[in-house]
Amino acid sequence: MTTLVTGAPGFLGSHVARQLVARGETVRVLLRPSSQNRAIADLPLEYVTGDLRDTASLDRALKDIKRVYHVAADYRLWAKHSQDIYDSNVGGTKNILAAAKRAGVEQFIYTSTVATIAVDRPAPPNESTDARLEEMIGHYKRSKWMAEREALNAAREGLPVIVAMPTTPVGPWDWKPTPTGKLIVDFLNGKMPGYVDTGLNFVGVEECAAGHLLVAEKGKVGQRYLLGGENLTLKQMLDMLAKITGLPSPSLKISHHVALGVAYASTIFSRLLGKEPAIPVEGVKIAQHKMFVDCARSQRELGFKAGPVAAALQRAVRWYEANGYVTPRRAKRIARAAA
């Protein structure tokens, strides 16, 4: 059986494709003409050139396919044209769901995000949390909330859709890097003078990818499954990085008001230069509350188990070092600390 993976050149998608290949499956990937495949270049894959916005290419990609992992997403906290995020995340998901129905796909794993449920509640949210669109901050979160609704509606209408909900993956092969990866890289290069009081649920990317395979094996149609590890404040995560690298952890706590002001200034300045802002306003607004969640259901129903986040961060650090993301001077400091 051939399995289709969308988003395979990306961070999480590359790990899903890699684990499927390791398990002996035949894997086909949908690759945009503008995408690079360096994260998966060493894998024996079938390639179909196309785009989630091109329905004809989706029909080609889904020919003789029985299982789909739709991992692709436009994961940006800033975009010059915000509609691009909706076109990819919402429109693209609607397109591939429709194409999967036409192709008679027998299982469709949709990769959503913790962001669709990680809202302020008295207790940590879980898969049963019913968050509202108006609680979603920024275009990325809104688009993913809307796309998830499309996936769940398709399940109610008979398409065998199961929803995987990664929290915040960290680890190797983050070529772009993701917003979380950029945070780690900024720490490694000494570009984090301070931190804000926020928190996330972190998980090793390899374990998160393995969780997708468990969703396919044990998940129930129409259900959501959180794939997460440890709830950590940003400060706790930075302290872990400091212990791994021997670099100092930021000690300056920055208020959200100050951070938001800096983000607005960064956005205005970047707009004048035609560049992406170093500190996206959307990212600071999201950080105003801790995105802690309860992942017990996946552990109980899927047998999902995440390893220590510290180990995943160490794998990430070593990979960023080995692939030129850390300046030589900072790399030497890390090497001296490790000696």
N, C-alpha and C positions, 0 to 999 in steps of 0.2 A: 504493500500500500504506500502511495506517495502522499506526503504531508506538505501542505503549503504553509510557509511562514512569511508574514509581512513584517517589515521592520528589521529583517535579519542583519542589515549592515549596522544597526544601532547597538547601543550598549546592552540592554536586556535581550533584545531579539537575537543578537549574535550568540549569546549564551544558550538561549533556547534551541537555536539551530545546532549548535555544537553538541549539546546533550542528546538531541534526537539522533544525530549522526553516530555518536558514540554508542547509542543503543541499537544501532544497525538499521535505522529507518532510512528510506529514500526521501530526501528533502528537496523541495522546490522552493525557490525564493522569488519574490517580486522585487525587482530592482529598478528604481527610477533612472532615467538616462544620466541625470546629474549626480547620482550617488556613487560613493566609493565603496568598494567591498573589502578593504584591507582587514577588517575584523573577522572576515570569513573566507579570505582568499585561499587559505590552506585546506578548506573543506571540500569534499566531493559533492557538489550541489548542482541541481538543475536551475538554470536562470531563465526567468521570463522578464523581459523589459516592459515596464508599464508604470502606471500611476493609479492611485486610488480614485482619482477624478476622471479616469479614462475607463469607461465601462467595458469597452471592447477588449482592452488589455486584461481586465479582470476575468472576463470569460475565457480568455486564452490561458491565464494562470490557473484557473480552477478546473480545466479540462481533466477528467478522470481523477479528481481529488475527492477524498472522503473525509479528511480532517483538516481543519484550518486553525492555525494560531495567529490571530490578528493582533500583533504586538505593536505595529507601526503607530506612531503618534507624533504630532508636532509639539514637542516639549520645550516651549520657550516661555519665559516670563516677560518677554518684550518682543514686539514685532513692529516693523515700520507700518505694515498693513495688517491690522488685527484680523481682518476677514480671512486671511490666509490660514490662520489657526483653525477657524470654524470650518473652512472648506475641506481641510485635511481631516480633522478629528471628527466632525459631525457628518459632513457630506461624504467623506471617504468611507466612514463606517456604514452609512446607509447604502452606499453603492456596493460594498463588498458583501453585506448581508443579503442584498437583493440578488447578487451574482451567485452567492452560495446556495440560495434557494433554487435558482434556475438550474444549478449544477447538481442538485440532489445531495449536497454535503451531509454526511451522517453525524458530524460533530464539529462544533465551532467554539473555540476557546477565545473569548474576547478579553483582552488585557485592558482593564480600566485603571483605576488609581485609588490609593487611600484618600486622595483629596476630595472625592465625592461624598465621603462620610465624616472626614476629620473636621468636625465643627464643635463649637462650644456646647458641651452637655455636662450635667452634674457628674456622670460617670464616663469613663473612656468609651467612645463610640465603638460599635462593632458592625457586622454585616446587616443587622436588623435596624440600624439607625436610618431614619427617613429624613435625610437632609433636603433642604429646599434650594431651588435655583438661586434665590436671593441671598442665600448664605454663602454662595460660591464667590470667592474674591478673585477677580481678574479673568482674562479671556481664556487662559489655559484651563483653569478649574471649571469655568462655566461650560466650555466646549466639551470637556470630558464628562461632565454631569449629563449634558444633553446626549452625547454619544452613548453613554451607558444606558440611558432610557431607551434609545433606539434598539440596543442589543436585547434588553429585557422584554421590550414589546415584541421583538421578533421571536423570542422564546415562547411568549404567550400565544403567538400566532402559529406555532408549530415547528419553528426552526430549532434544532437541538443546540442551543446556545448556553454555555456556562461562562461565568464571569470570574476572572482572576483579578485580584486587587493588590498589586505590589505596594509596599510602603515606600521606603527610600533606599534603593539598592546602592551599595558601594562595593568596589572591588576593581579587578583588572579589566583591560580592554575597553576603557572609556575614552575612545579616541577623540570625541568632539570637543571638550568633555561636556557632560550634563551640568545643570546648575549646581547640583550637589558636588559633582567632581570638581567644578571650578572653585567651589569653596575650599575643598581640600588642597587643590593646587595653589590657591592664594595663601593658605596657611604655610605650605611648604616653602613658598617664595617670600615669606615675610611681608605679605600685603594685607594682613589682618591686624590693624592696630587695636581693635576692640571687638566686642560681641554684644548682641542683644539678648534679652531674656526670652528665649523661645525654645522649642523642642520638637523632635521628630521621632518617628519609629524607624530605626535603621535595620537593614538586613543585608547579608552577603548576597551579591548578585548571582553567584553560582547556585546558592540555595534557593533564591527566588525563582530562578529558571527551573530548577528541579521541582519546585512547587507547581509550576505550570503543568509539568508532566503528571504530577499527582492529581491535579484538577481534572485532567483528561481521563485519568484512570479511575478515580473514585468520586468525582464531583457529580452533582445532580443538575439536570437541565433546569435553567431558570434561577439558579442560586448563585450567590456571590461568596467568594472565599478570599479573606485577607491573607496575604503572604508577607508576614513581618517578623521581626526579631525583638529588639530591645527598644523601649521608650527611653530616650536620652535627651537631656537639655543640650543645647548647642555648646554650652560651656563644658559639659561632661565629655562630649565628643571631641572638642578641641584638646581637652586634657589627655584624652586617650592618644591623640596624634602626638602630643608633646612627649608622652612616655615612650611611644614607638620610635620617635625621631631624635629625641634629645633637644629639640628646639623649644623655645619658651612658649607657653600658652598665653594668649592675650589676657591681661588682667583688668583692662578698662571696660567697664560695663557701660554701654551706650543706651540711652533711653530711646524708646520707639519714636518719640517726637523728633529728636535730633537726627536719628537715622532716616526718618521720612523726609526731613528737610534736605539732608545731604542727597538723598535719592532723587528728589525733584530737581535739585541743582545739577546733578549728574546727567539727568535726562535732558534738561534744557541745553546744557553744554554739548552733549553728544549729538543732539539734533542739529545744532549749528555745524558740527563737523561731519554729519552724515554717518555717524557710527552708533553701534549699540552701547547703551549706557553701562558703565561698570557696576552700578548699583541700581537695578530695576525697581521702580516704585512698587510694582506688583509684588515683588519678592519681600519687600519690607512690610507691606500691608498683610501678606500671608503670615509673616513672622509675629504678628501681634497676638497670636494665641498658639498654644502648644498643640501639635497634631499627634497627640498620644492616642493609641487605639488598643483594643483588646482582640488579640489574635487566637483566642482559645478554640474557636470553632474549627479552624483549619487544622489545628493540632489534634483535635478530638476526632474529626470526621475524615480527614485526609491522611493523618499520620505525619503531617508536616512538622519539621523540626529545624529551626535555624541555629547555626553555630554562633559562637561569640562574635560580637560586632568588632571587638578589638582585633581579632584575627583577620576579619574582612578588610578592616582599615589598613592593617599591615600589608596585606596583599596589594591593596590599592597603591599605597605609598611606594612599594618596591616597583610596581609596574610604571607609575608616573616617572620615577627616577630613571628606569631603564629605557624609557621612550622619549626622553628629552624635555619633559615638562618642568623640570626643576633646574634652576640656574646652577652653573658649576660651583659657584661659591657656597650656595646653600647645600648642594649635594655633598660637598666636602665636610660641612658641619655635621650632616646626618651620618656620614661615614665615620667620622671621628667619634661620634657618640655611640655608634654601634660597635666600635672596635674594643 
